[in-house]
């Protein structure tokens, strides 16, 4: 029994040290990738790299506020890396304080993508602020201008959700898994489908707070 407990403690310590080293290496690799590709990086305190993050850059700027977390410790490590693609020198990507970005998420920024605080993106989400090409007949070789994307605070995207160019989503909104958002969504709603449609509205915050029982 003593030997088993000692072995378990040793194993946990090994896992802790291994995770610390791995996260340090992922962080350093991310910083180096930004430098090599000319991407300006502003990174706050406590940014966690529980999963690999790959950067494709052509200049531009990435801002990661305090407490951003790339995945968490545990779960589906076999899924692909998180991809941040900064496609032009004028591109700006902002990820707000405390936001969690899960595995295999791709954020492709041609113009500007602003993500609020305490958001959560499930595995495999895609956020894309341009069609890349002009898809009208005969114009495929022309670039698409793109339109900025703005996500408010505490926006939750289910696994494999897609947010396309020009979309603004209000605070406390939830998008169901595999939904495709083509148009703006207000705050405090639930949307699902392709294209995404609102299926539920939460009551206004003040009304919800009044309806809660008072603490005794």
VMD Tcl script that draws the C-alpha trace (Angstrom):
set ca {
  {0.00 0.00 0.00}
  {2.80 2.41 0.91}
  {4.64 1.62 -2.34}
  {1.48 2.22 -4.38}
  {0.86 5.60 -2.72}
  {4.46 6.65 -3.20}
  {4.31 5.64 -6.88}
  {1.07 7.61 -7.35}
  {2.61 10.73 -5.80}
  {5.68 10.35 -8.01}
  {3.52 9.95 -11.10}
  {1.48 13.07 -10.29}
  {4.65 15.09 -9.73}
  {6.07 13.86 -13.02}
  {2.86 14.85 -14.82}
  {2.91 18.29 -13.20}
  {6.53 18.94 -14.19}
  {5.95 17.56 -17.70}
  {2.93 19.84 -18.20}
  {4.86 22.88 -16.95}
  {7.71 22.25 -19.39}
  {5.35 21.54 -22.30}
  {3.35 24.72 -21.69}
  {6.56 26.78 -21.45}
  {7.76 25.37 -24.77}
  {4.42 26.02 -26.49}
  {4.46 29.60 -25.23}
  {8.02 30.20 -26.45}
  {7.25 28.64 -29.84}
  {4.17 30.84 -30.23}
  {6.15 34.00 -29.42}
  {8.96 33.01 -31.79}
  {6.47 32.21 -34.60}
  {4.96 35.69 -34.27}
  {8.38 37.33 -34.43}
  {9.51 35.32 -37.45}
  {6.33 36.17 -39.37}
  {6.32 39.86 -38.51}
  {3.21 39.69 -36.31}
  {3.10 42.23 -33.50}
  {2.18 40.39 -30.30}
  {0.77 41.93 -27.13}
  {0.27 39.25 -24.49}
  {-1.15 39.81 -21.02}
  {-0.47 37.91 -17.82}
  {-1.48 34.32 -17.18}
  {-2.02 33.23 -20.79}
  {-2.16 29.41 -20.74}
  {-1.02 27.11 -23.56}
  {-2.60 23.75 -22.74}
  {-2.72 22.93 -26.46}
  {-0.43 23.82 -29.40}
  {-1.15 27.13 -31.15}
  {0.04 27.72 -34.69}
  {0.42 31.18 -36.24}
  {0.30 32.03 -39.93}
  {1.18 35.67 -40.38}
  {1.83 38.42 -42.89}
  {2.44 41.19 -40.42}
  {-0.61 42.40 -38.50}
  {-1.25 42.34 -34.77}
  {-2.43 39.83 -32.15}
  {-3.53 40.95 -28.69}
  {-4.13 38.36 -25.97}
  {-5.49 39.86 -22.77}
  {-4.92 38.51 -19.25}
  {-6.00 34.96 -18.53}
  {-6.66 33.77 -22.08}
  {-6.51 29.97 -22.14}
  {-5.85 27.78 -25.15}
  {-7.82 24.63 -24.18}
  {-7.49 23.15 -20.68}
  {-5.52 20.41 -18.97}
  {-7.18 17.19 -20.09}
  {-9.52 16.01 -22.81}
  {-8.96 15.29 -26.49}
  {-5.25 16.00 -26.95}
  {-5.29 14.18 -30.32}
  {-7.31 16.97 -31.97}
  {-5.44 19.38 -34.22}
  {-3.69 22.55 -33.08}
  {-5.40 25.91 -32.66}
  {-4.75 28.14 -35.69}
  {-4.46 31.93 -35.65}
  {-4.08 33.25 -39.19}
  {-3.21 36.92 -39.69}
  {-3.55 37.40 -43.43}
  {-2.49 41.03 -44.03}
  {-0.33 43.74 -42.52}
  {-3.38 45.67 -41.39}
  {-5.10 42.69 -39.72}
  {-5.91 42.94 -36.01}
  {-6.99 40.07 -33.76}
  {-8.04 40.77 -30.16}
  {-8.92 37.96 -27.73}
  {-10.37 39.33 -24.49}
  {-9.63 38.58 -20.86}
  {-10.36 35.07 -19.61}
  {-11.52 33.70 -22.96}
  {-11.09 29.94 -23.53}
  {-10.25 28.72 -27.04}
  {-10.53 24.96 -27.43}
  {-8.71 22.54 -29.73}
  {-8.72 22.74 -33.54}
  {-10.30 26.23 -33.52}
  {-9.30 28.39 -36.51}
  {-9.47 32.17 -36.39}
  {-8.68 33.66 -39.80}
  {-8.30 37.42 -39.77}
  {-8.06 39.48 -42.97}
  {-9.26 42.73 -41.45}
  {-10.29 42.86 -37.77}
  {-11.72 40.35 -35.29}
  {-12.54 41.50 -31.75}
  {-13.45 38.89 -29.14}
  {-14.75 40.01 -25.74}
  {-13.97 38.81 -22.24}
  {-14.83 35.39 -20.79}
  {-15.93 33.86 -24.08}
  {-15.69 30.11 -24.73}
  {-15.20 28.43 -28.12}
  {-15.74 24.67 -28.48}
  {-13.51 22.32 -30.46}
  {-13.33 22.94 -34.20}
  {-14.95 26.40 -34.40}
  {-14.17 28.63 -37.38}
  {-14.17 32.45 -37.24}
  {-13.50 34.06 -40.62}
  {-13.87 37.75 -41.49}
  {-13.51 37.42 -45.27}
  {-14.51 35.11 -48.12}
  {-10.86 35.30 -49.25}
  {-11.96 35.47 -52.91}
  {-14.70 37.28 -54.78}
  {-16.98 34.33 -55.54}
  {-19.10 36.13 -58.12}
  {-18.84 34.73 -61.69}
  {-15.56 35.60 -63.38}
  {-14.08 37.35 -60.32}
  {-12.53 34.47 -58.37}
  {-9.00 35.90 -58.73}
  {-10.04 39.15 -57.05}
  {-9.64 39.37 -53.25}
  {-12.67 39.84 -51.01}
  {-12.60 43.05 -48.97}
  {-13.77 41.41 -45.77}
  {-15.79 42.90 -42.91}
  {-14.86 43.04 -39.19}
  {-16.29 40.55 -36.70}
  {-17.19 41.64 -33.16}
  {-18.07 39.16 -30.41}
  {-19.23 40.59 -27.08}
  {-18.44 39.38 -23.58}
  {-19.32 35.83 -22.49}
  {-20.22 34.62 -25.98}
  {-20.30 30.81 -26.12}
  {-19.77 28.92 -29.37}
  {-20.55 25.21 -29.46}
  {-18.18 22.75 -31.21}
  {-17.79 23.29 -34.97}
  {-19.76 26.56 -35.01}
  {-18.85 28.98 -37.81}
  {-18.89 32.80 -37.64}
  {-18.63 34.56 -40.99}
  {-17.63 38.06 -42.03}
  {-19.38 41.18 -40.81}
  {-21.12 39.46 -37.88}
  {-21.63 41.14 -34.51}
  {-22.81 39.04 -31.55}
  {-23.98 40.66 -28.32}
  {-23.02 39.83 -24.74}
  {-24.09 36.51 -23.19}
  {-25.19 34.93 -26.49}
  {-24.86 31.20 -27.19}
  {-24.42 29.60 -30.62}
  {-25.20 25.89 -30.85}
  {-22.77 23.33 -32.25}
  {-22.30 23.21 -36.04}
  {-24.33 26.38 -36.54}
  {-23.35 28.90 -39.23}
  {-23.83 32.56 -38.28}
  {-24.33 34.86 -41.27}
  {-26.07 37.82 -39.60}
  {-25.87 39.78 -36.37}
  {-27.19 38.26 -33.14}
  {-28.39 40.27 -30.14}
  {-27.16 39.65 -26.63}
  {-28.69 37.08 -24.25}
  {-30.01 34.72 -26.91}
  {-29.52 31.15 -28.12}
  {-29.12 30.56 -31.87}
  {-28.78 27.36 -33.87}
  {-28.93 26.03 -37.41}
  {-27.52 26.82 -40.85}
  {-28.08 29.68 -41.22}
  {-28.34 30.29 -37.47}
  {-31.73 31.43 -36.17}
  {-32.66 32.57 -32.69}
  {-34.55 29.90 -30.75}
  {-34.53 31.45 -27.28}
  {-34.18 34.85 -25.60}
  {-32.99 35.16 -22.02}
  {-34.76 37.83 -19.94}
  {-32.96 41.15 -19.48}
  {-30.29 41.00 -16.81}
  {-32.04 43.38 -14.40}
  {-35.33 41.45 -14.67}
  {-33.53 38.13 -14.13}
  {-31.74 39.51 -11.07}
  {-35.08 40.69 -9.58}
  {-36.66 37.28 -10.11}
  {-33.96 35.46 -8.11}
  {-34.86 34.69 -4.48}
  {-33.20 36.87 -1.90}
  {-30.55 35.29 0.29}
  {-31.73 34.54 3.81}
}
mol new
graphics top color blue
foreach p $ca { graphics top sphere $p radius 0.5 }
foreach p [lrange $ca 0 end-1] q [lrange $ca 1 end] { graphics top cylinder $p $q radius 0.2 }
display resetview
